[in-house]
Amino acid sequence: MYSTFFSFKNYAVLLLAMFISTAAVNAQKDTFDIVMYTAPAGYTKEVKHSSVEYTYIDKNDKSWCQIAIYKKTKSLGSIEKDFNAEWQELVVKPLQITVAPQKEPVIQAGDWKIMSGGCSWNFKNTPVASVLTTYSGSGERISFLVNTTAERYMDDFVNFVTSVDLHKQGTPVAPIIETNNSKSVVGTWGKGNSVGQAGGSYGRWSYTKEQYIFNSNGTYSFARKVYREDDKETFLTREKGTFSIKGNLLSLVPSSNVIEAWSKKNGGDNFNQLLSRQNKPLEKTTYQFSVHYEAELKQTSLLLVAAATQRDGTFNATMQNSNAWRYGPTPPYTPIKLPE
């Protein structure tokens, strides 16, 4: 039963209270799309092209929780149709769930109609609860989703939703302010994910990080770390070279590029002993680039556009361009702590 995890009715009451009276929380708020909210403390943030996700994993008991905000899309004309469409797109397809959601009655709050629903399901004999909350109004819909393996994380989700404040529908996003020059790229820029998945569902703890460091003397370094909990080794790619900028073009000329395998001390997330080192091909690349402030993320980002490269991996900024990568500043990106 879905109620195995928590009282869904109590959650619905809290959700209603949130919309009747906008939360008067003094904590600093983040912004994504038309949503202002207080990020859950201790969670890892990952920005994707159509969502922002917050993930927490307890390395001791392997329990986890993920809270996601999805960008608004066009309404199908009713809250029922909007919720059903979001459930199919955000829950059924990626998680391969066949259980029908237990739905709560529709809540009316100002111009918004709100519907919540959830279910419990099993992944590798571990019960998981999924709750989707969808808002529909003025031709738009927007949704939040929580997936978790432990009841204690539902307090985090309730605190999160009670902090939410929605802008008026159609509120324009602040314009992007772009800067393209050699000084603008100097510093550390990174991207990465923090949750491994298998078959569309959560697997063992894993992550990949990629980062650039551009120096004022025209040199750069690039690093990629691949950590998987079940692997005996951690893989680290290290590249060095020079860069040049002409207009909106950023050219990289590498002088060295190696991939290293490191053992783990006590099986943890660390670099213990270097086991092997292998040279990799040198990949000269010219990107179209921009350094711009993104109001939704409240951060300045480095956007790189080019054909697929071995260096940068999967495109992660396809809303801007189908061949684009977004690298964020420090913070919120946490740099790779490289071995000596």
C-alpha positions, -999 to 999 in steps of 0.1 A, spaced: 0 0 0 11 35 -7 4 45 29 33 22 40 55 53 37 35 81 52 0 96 56 -8 109 21 -39 127 36 -17 146 60 6 156 31 -24 169 12 -35 190 41 -1 206 43 -1 212 5 -35 230 8 -22 251 36 7 261 15 -15 276 -12 -40 292 10 -12 312 27 21 317 9 49 304 31 64 332 51 98 316 54 128 338 58 153 313 43 171 324 11 151 311 -19 163 297 -52 145 302 -85 138 278 -113 114 286 -142 84 302 -125 91 286 -91 107 302 -60 116 277 -33 140 268 -4 164 241 -15 165 210 8 195 212 31 223 186 25 210 175 -9 231 175 -41 217 198 -68 218 189 -105 204 211 -132 191 195 -164 176 210 -195 140 207 -183 143 202 -146 163 208 -114 168 178 -91 180 175 -55 193 142 -43 203 128 -10 218 93 -5 227 78 29 258 59 24 253 39 55 219 23 48 218 31 11 184 49 14 178 78 -8 155 106 -18 152 127 -49 131 159 -53 126 174 -88 111 205 -102 100 203 -139 97 233 -162 62 245 -171 46 232 -203 14 239 -221 -17 227 -204 -40 201 -220 -71 220 -208 -78 204 -174 -60 194 -142 -70 158 -147 -55 157 -182 -24 175 -171 -18 153 -141 -23 121 -161 1 134 -188 27 143 -163 24 110 -145 30 91 -178 59 113 -188 77 118 -154 69 86 -136 57 57 -158 82 61 -187 114 68 -168 107 45 -138 88 18 -157 60 18 -131 27 1 -139 10 8 -106 -18 34 -109 -15 64 -87 -36 70 -57 -50 105 -64 -61 132 -39 -91 155 -46 -83 186 -67 -74 217 -47 -82 252 -60 -58 280 -50 -62 313 -68 -57 307 -105 -42 273 -100 -58 239 -97 -36 213 -79 -37 175 -80 -14 151 -62 -11 114 -65 14 87 -56 21 50 -54 46 25 -39 66 2 -60 96 -21 -57 131 -18 -70 153 -48 -63 131 -58 -34 134 -22 -19 101 -3 -15 100 31 -32 74 58 -28 67 83 -57 45 114 -53 37 137 -81 21 171 -76 8 190 -107 -5 226 -110 -26 237 -139 -38 272 -147 -39 299 -174 -29 275 -201 2 261 -183 11 232 -161 41 225 -138 50 196 -116 71 185 -86 81 148 -80 96 130 -51 110 95 -52 122 80 -19 130 47 -2 125 59 34 96 77 52 119 100 71 127 119 39 90 129 34 96 157 60 122 171 36 96 171 8 69 186 29 93 214 40 102 219 3 67 222 -10 56 245 18 84 269 8 72 271 -28 60 303 -43 48 304 -79 53 335 -101 23 347 -121 18 326 -152 36 341 -182 61 360 -161 91 365 -184 125 352 -175 151 378 -170 173 382 -201 206 364 -203 236 387 -200 265 375 -221 302 382 -218 327 367 -243 364 374 -236 394 357 -222 390 372 -187 354 359 -185 364 322 -187 392 324 -162 385 302 -132 370 268 -125 339 255 -142 323 221 -137 293 198 -144 283 164 -132 257 140 -120 255 124 -86 232 94 -88 237 62 -108 208 46 -125 201 13 -141 173 6 -164 156 39 -156 157 31 -119 182 38 -91 212 16 -89 243 18 -68 258 51 -58 279 66 -86 287 99 -102 307 115 -130 323 150 -129 339 170 -156 357 203 -149 378 230 -166 403 253 -150 412 283 -173 442 303 -162 450 339 -169 483 329 -187 464 311 -215 468 276 -201 440 252 -191 435 219 -174 406 195 -177 396 166 -154 370 139 -154 363 117 -124 342 85 -127 333 69 -94 311 38 -90 305 22 -57 308 -14 -69 340 -8 -89 374 -15 -73 389 14 -91 382 51 -96 390 65 -130 405 100 -135 412 117 -168 437 146 -168 443 169 -197 465 200 -200 471 225 -228 466 261 -240 435 280 -250 428 310 -272 397 331 -278 386 349 -310 352 365 -309 328 339 -296 352 310 -305 372 292 -278 399 269 -291 417 242 -270 450 228 -280 460 199 -255 496 190 -249 489 160 -227 459 137 -220 460 106 -197 435 84 -180 445 70 -146 431 41 -125 432 46 -87 425 21 -59 401 30 -31 412 32 5 387 10 25 365 10 -6 356 46 -2 354 76 -25 390 86 -26 423 82 -45 445 57 -27 472 43 -50 478 49 -87 474 15 -104 478 25 -141 482 54 -164 474 54 -202 478 81 -228 447 93 -246 444 109 -280 449 147 -281 416 163 -291 419 198 -306 385 215 -304 370 248 -312 338 257 -294 313 285 -298 310 298 -262 293 323 -240 296 333 -204 262 344 -192 240 350 -162 210 327 -159 183 342 -138 165 309 -133 196 293 -118 209 325 -101 244 318 -114 268 326 -142 273 297 -166 298 288 -193 280 274 -224 301 255 -249 287 245 -283 304 220 -307 301 186 -322 303 157 -297 337 153 -280 352 126 -260 363 152 -235 329 168 -226 307 137 -227 269 139 -228 253 172 -239 235 187 -209 222 221 -222 200 210 -251 173 236 -244 199 262 -255 213 242 -284 211 205 -293 250 203 -292 256 223 -260 272 217 -226 267 239 -195 294 243 -170 287 260 -137 309 281 -113 322 272 -79 300 273 -59 276 256 -64 298 232 -83 322 214 -60 356 209 -77 373 175 -80 398 171 -52 427 158 -73 454 134 -59 489 147 -55 
